[in-house]
């Protein structure tokens, strides 16, 4: 794998190996029997008929392991009213929480912040339960009180100790303490003013404490500032349009509200513009870094898919090498290329489990952008708006293979016994 340290003038601190997702690696992306998920049955119903939901994350402990509160599993999702056009859901997104005893039957606990969070709306993040305190990291998008919708993004955190459990329910209440934790520095991470690409990204915070070293990190999605003369696409395309990276901050004190930016952990310069929802899973003494990305975010000359992409390293700090040589771990079938998105991975015994949301089905265009050309009723008809089946994944060093699926909203934890693996088809 081709790794490059950032140049001295950018002031590297902390001995991170800034690994690169190279065009040579990405050009080998292909659908294989080992990485294509089965077709999702569109007849499944939403968990709550009044809500559409998409990006979802499970409650974890400081070390990235899925955890429970008095035996209750807790999940968090971005949500919007069910009668809203799916294309507009990001403009009103709010975080709701859900809870389950068995990881199969889930109940909605309600809106998490109820108006006291930063931003016009809240986008994806992560949640950590630590010694009775709940920490939620989220993307504060826009500014509260703005009259127009904006896409300014800052990384925020909130905490409360008002978490209650009973025989029939989990309650999460305020008051919450909110803080803005990180903003782009313009050096390692592109500011909104510097952005000239398709979209602007500084979002998706993911808390992780390395159980081997005790070092505490916050991963996030961002873009790297590049000079005006940079061009790696080979066809005159300005590579600033394809400058996605996985950013990282360090907490010297291990305080979840105390962070210092570091140089990116992984860059996709000239390959991809959005490396969304980065997260790390420690498995078999290795560190697996995962992101989701869209087909239309790949640079010209790179034929990628909607998919979960991953890298593996022997330490959190890298260097990282792509799983399956190309980085592709899971993708949708060719006749349902947009059926799932926003994959999240967690360890369960000898396997990894992968959940995602049921996105657009009965649609096989070249890009999600084409969805907007459909009528509002057709967009709504084709949008799943709930969690899809949980995938079972085997990983062995730098190789991965899908083993089969569990039901939608089946999110096992702890000692839950899984059925014997079945064929993925």
Buried (B, 14 or more C-beta within 10 A) or exposed (E): BEBEEBEEEBEBEEEBBBBBBBBEBBBEBEBEEBBBBBEBEEEBEBBBEEBBBBBBBBBBBBBBBBBBBEEBBBBBBBBBEBEBBBBBBBBEBBBBBBBBBEBBEBBBBEBBBEEEBBBBBBBBBBBBBBEEEBBBBBBBBBEEEEEEEEBBBBBBBBBBEEBEBEEEEBEBEBEBEBEEBBBBEEBBBBBBEBBBBEEBBBBBBBBBBBEEEEBBBBBBBBBBBBEEEEBBBEEEBBBBBBBBBBBBBBBEEEEBBBBEBBBBBBBBBBBBBBBBBBBBBBBEEBBBBBBBBBBBBBBEBBEBBBBBBBBBBEEBBBBBBBBBBBBBBBBBBEEBBBBBBBBBBBBBEEBBBBBBBBBBBEBBBEEBEBBEEBEEEEBBBBBBBBBBBBBBBBBEEBEBBBBBBBEBBBBBBEEBEBEEEEEBE
